[in-house]
Amino acid sequence: MQAQAFTRSEIEDFLYHEAALLDDWQLPEWLALYTADARYEVPSTDLPKDASPENNLFYIADDAFRLSERVKRLMKKTAFAEYPRSKTRHLVSNVRILDSSGDRCRVSIAFVTYRTKSGVTDTYIGSSEHTIVRGDAGLRIASKRCTLDLDSLRPQGRVSIIL
Amino acid sequence: MGLVGVGRDLGNGHAVIEYTGPWGRPIGQWIPAWGEQGKVDIERIVGGLTQRFGEERAQRMALKNRNLLIFPNLIINDIMAITVRTFYPLAPNQLHVNAWALAPADESEWSRKSRLENFLEFLGPGGFATPDDVEALQQCQTGYENMREAGWNDISKGMGKAQPAMDDEIQMRAFWIEWNARIEQANNAR
């Protein structure tokens, strides 16, 4: 049987759903969109595009275990950076399916994420590359790498939210 | 999580805390997450340290964490990884912090990977600790804006003890005492 082809509108709907879960702080539900062996990465701003976290220091390089710990932690009141919670708005644009094969595709997007807390709004601009797989339960994210279009993390000072 | 150790005022504004912690140290404290190969490598590193520095000093280097403040704005944290930080005040309410991760030049592929992982888990702007520290600093700053009403910040924990513990705020007192002395000197010279 031939695998069902990915369409851009299907991917867009899925990514808008991901963004909405993040903005609503439904992080356990957000995590459920990821595969059991998923990776989530945010390279440092001074690294080349193809840098590996095995020999470069990233801001974030989570395997599935650390990602689940990140979610657990962010849901606790003791995660002071995000409690009281910031307000975020994840904008997803310029969605392109770069390639696909069988039940797997690679997607590139441009994103802008705003984080507002204590009278300050920080902006995170960048592109992200998702690997998306189609399983029995629908689409799932196998990896997501968010590359920031910033010179440094100033004035943001941190990546305490999920981009 | 028990962190046990001491704080030392090194004079002239410098201070250090030295303590044991439960995390892995790429220079000498193995944790199960690093596997059997990790255990072998760590034993080799500690063996090398013992040869060069003797048992006592090698054990201290391998197993003790140190957060070192060099007055006025250099921090060397030799903890789950070595991070060097500088901080430069730009305004009364704005600070630029730079951080670097230090690594041995000859580290193996495995140890580089585990050191970076160890760093990320806790340290840095996306780690599980540093963003909360930044938040605390910012909230303190908001509090200090009330200085006309409350002109004091209490950092007296453990003051007067013969041997302050690692969490007795001695490095903060060391910094501010020196800072105050220098500001007073500058003011008196005017």
Interface residues (C-beta under 8 A of the other chain):
Chain A: V42 P53 E54 N55 N56 L57 F58 Y59 I60 A61 R66 E69 R70 R73 A79 F80 A81 E82 S118 L153 R154 Q156 G157 R158 V159 S160
Chain B: H96 V97 A101 E109 R112 K113 L116 E117 F119 L120 E121 G124 P125 G126 F128 T130 P131 D132 V134 E135 A136 Q138 T142
